[in-house]
Every structure is written in C-alpha cells, then in structure tokens.
C-alpha cells in the first residue's frame, strides 16, 4: 500500500516518516482536491468504500486489518496506478 502511495505522483502520504506510519491504517492525500472526489467515485464503482479520511483532516484512510484479503489491497493499488497514469 505504502509503495503505491510513495511512488504514484498524484498521491502523497499523510505521514512522511516511514517509522511513524501505521501498519493498520494507511493515510494519504492528493495535491488536487478536485481529483479526490473523482478518485472516490472510481473506488465506489469498484465496490471499494470507506476510504474518505476524517472530516477534520481530509484525504484518505485505508484500513488494513487482518481480515482484509491481499487481493483487496491489490485491487485498490491497481486502481491508484491507473488513476495516476491518467491524471498524473
């Protein structure tokens, strides 16, 4: 998850120092707020929901709890790559 956040140009990690990052909740933002709505819509079209970050912080939060299958993360990071290729 963090590899996609760190390497894709339209996404930016909310926590810069790697040692401070949560292994359970990956947070990120986009420099262009207009793209955030578009990305959330794309995710919803692929049944990925609940990514919107806290209302006071914004951005996105991906919960990576034990019950989450690896395929779910792969689907999300694949969408992120496609989105970045089209918008970045």
Helices and strands as residue ranges (DSSP letters): H 2-7, E 11-13, G 18-20, E 25-30, H 33-45, E 60-63, H 70-87
